Amino acid sequence: MSKPIDDFIAPHCADEIDILYQDEDILLISKPSGLLSLSGKNPLNKDSVHFRMSQKFPSISLAHRLDFGTSGIMLLALNKKANANLNKQFQNRSVKKTYISELLGHIAEDSGIIDAAIAKDPENFPVLKLCEKLGKSAQSHFKIISRLANPNRSRVLFTPVTGRTHQLRIHSLAIGHPILGCDLYHCGNSAQLAPRLLLHAASLEFDHPSTGLRMHVASPCPF
C-alpha cells in the first residue's frame, strides 16, 4: 500500500518566536500560531521552530511539538544529555501541560475527563480517528473557565494525561464541541468562527534536566 501524501503547504508566518527562558541546557519559547514545529519534507515547508532556532543554536532539538495552528510554550534541549533527560520525562508522563481553548457551544458539565483511544486513518491522512480496538489510549481532563455568547462557546482549561497527536482537537469533537478555527476536526460552522485554531499551550511543568529542580513556565493566552 502506498504511503499517504501530505500536500499541505504552510503559508508564510511573519510572527516572531518569543524566548521565555534560556540557560546552558534548555530553551523555553512561545510558538506563534501558523508556524510548524519541525520543517516538512516538502522544501516549501522549510520554515519552522526548529529551522529558526537552529540558526542560532545548531545543536538544538525539540523535546516535544505543537500542532501548526497551536500557539504557546515549547521546550527545547540545547545538548544531547538534556534531550535524553527530557524525552524520558515525557515518556514517564511527569511533564504537566495545560492548554486554553475555545470550543463551540456550551458544555453542560463544569469539568470532566474525555477517555477515547486515537488511531491512524490512512484513507483520510493527516486526519486521525477514534478507535478503541486499534487506537492508543488517550485521556484529556477539561475544566470550564467561562461560557461565552455570540456565538455560544466554552472557554476551557485542558490538562491532557496522554500526549497523542491531535488529541485535544479530536477529543473536543468527540464530545460534540469542536475547537473553534480547527480545519480538520469540525462540525457546523466551527471552523469559520475563528481566524486561527483557538488552542494555546498555556503552561508547562517539568524537572530541569541538570539541577532536577521543578520548573513551571506560563505563557499568556493571545485570544
TAPETA-V520445 format. One record per helix or strand. SS is the DSSP state (a for helix, b for strand). FROM is the first residue (numbers start at 1). LEN is the number of residues. If there is no record, write none. Layout:
SS,FROM,LEN ; SS,FROM,LEN
This chain:
b,18,5 ; b,26,6 ; a,43,3 ; a,49,8 ; b,61,2 ; b,71,7 ; a,80,12 ; b,96,9 ; b,111,5 ; b,118,3 ; a,122,3 ; b,128,3 ; b,136,1 ; b,139,10 ; b,153,8 ; a,167,8 ; b,179,1 ; a,190,3 ; b,199,9 ; b,214,5
